[in-house]
Amino acid sequence: MLGGVLEPVGALPVIVEDEVLVGGNCGVYEGAIVGRRAVLGSGVILTGSVTVYDVPRQTTYRRTADGPLRIPEGAVVVPGSRRLADAFAERQGLALYTPVIVKYRDDKTDGATALEEALR
């Protein structure tokens, strides 16, 4: 599902750039921008309020006062979880959903996406 902008005035549109592969049950909302050739694995939810953890580059991405959440070009994003540090949450084994970039496109990824295109 791609969320658009009708209200409020000044809200940012969702932008999905060229050659992005969007898996099933994905959602992109609240002004998120998905860079060219990125891959969103099944079940990835991107909103302006999530933090995306980039494991290969050891950094994070989130919306700022100056701009929307931006997923880098060629990123491969999958659903992940982040352990809650609160004592109660730890006792209960609770975690929150978070998108995780596990790699950037390579020959293996391109082969899998070519197969996806051939099946269409």
N, C-alpha and C positions, 0 to 999 in steps of 0.2 A: 504494500500500500504506500503510495506517495501522497503526502499531505501537501495541500496547497495553501494559499493565503487569501482569505476573504476579509477577515477581521483579526486582530485590530489593525488599524491603519499604521503603517510603519513596520509591520511584521515582515520578516524576510521569507522569500519563496524558497522552496526546495529546488535544488539544482543537481541533476544527475548528468554528468558529462559523457562524452562519446565513449562507446565500447565498454561500458560498465556491465558486468554480469550480476544480476540480482537474483539470488536464490529464493526458493519458496518461503512463504510466511515472513518476509522481510517487511520492515516499515521504516520509512524515511520521512521525518516530520520536522516542524519548527525551524525552518531555515537551514537545515543541514545541507552541506555541499559535498558531493561524492566525486572525487577527482577521476579524470580520464583513466580508463582501463582497470579501474579498481574492481575487486570481486567481493560481493557481500554474500557470505555463506548463509545457508538456510537458517531462518530464525533471527537474523540480526535486526535489532531495533536501534535506529539512530534518531536522537532528538537533541534539541538545544541544551538539554540539562544533563546529558550523560557525559562521562569522561571516557575517552577511548585510550586504551593502553597500547602503545606501540613497542612490542618486545624487541624486534630487530634493531630499532633505533634508540631504544631505552628512553622513551619520552612519552608524554601524554598530550592529547588534544582535547580541547573543550571550547565552547562558545566563550567569547570575551566581550567586553563592552565595545570593542572596536569591530568585531566581526563574528560571523557564525562559526559553528563547528565545521571544520573542513577535513575530509578524509583525503590523504595524499594520493597522488597519481600512482596507480599500480598496486595499491595496498590490498592485501587479502585479509578480510575481516571476518571473524567468527564469533559466535556467542561465547561469553565466558562468565566468570563470577569472581567477586571480590569478598573476602572474608570480612565480617564486621568485627571491629575491635572492642566494642562494648562488652562488659563482663557477662551480662545476661545473654546477649547474642552469641557470645563464645560458648557459653554453657549449652545453649540450644543448637549450636552448630549452624547458625544462620549466615547466609551470604546474600549479596545483592548481584543482580544481573549487570554485566558490563561488556561492551564490545571490546575485542582484543585483535590487534593486527598481529598475525603470526608470521607473516613473511611478505615479500613483494613479488610480483609476477616474475616467473621464470619460464623456461622451456616446458617444464612439466605442467605448469598452470595453463600456458598457452595451448598445449595439447588437449587438456581437459575442456577448455572453453571452445576449441575448434570442434570437438566432438559434440558439444552442446549445440553449436550453431548448425552442424550437419544434420542433427536430429530434428531440427525445426524445419 
